[in-house]
């Protein structure tokens, strides 16, 4: 896909969203089933992911850690966003690696220390790209990728989340 094809594909959607802002509001959902042991199976659309305890919290390492899944979602979204942005602004990315690393202090998760946070202390997102462009265009590519990556923006802006529970 080139820049013109991408613009042509997105133009009617952009126009629709300008004229009818509510049509741009979409609710994304994820669903999981509580499994045997301490696990939850999540339908990802393409495959089934079964989440469980991380080895640092007593898991045996055979099930996906939900922290890993969060980082995988970030990598997926950032990679797709980067390719979309690079196409839109005319930077040819031949190949690349997107990597997310996050630091967790499991003392918080296991209630060992009230001072230790529950969740990632920090997350590092890196892109190693095979592309021929100058430093200014790379900076623009990174800036726009950060701006339009849904998962990155959700994480970095601390989006409010509400929770509820019901028993049947």
Secondary structure, DSSP 8 states (H G I E B T S, - for coil): --HHHHHHHHHHHHHHHHH-GGGG-------EEE-SSSEEEEE-SSSEEEEE--GGGT--SSSEEHHHHHHHHHHHHHHHHHHHHHHHHT--EEEEEEEEEEEE-HHHHTTS-SSS-SSEEEEEEEEEEEE---HHHHHHHHHHHHHH-HHHHHHHTT----------
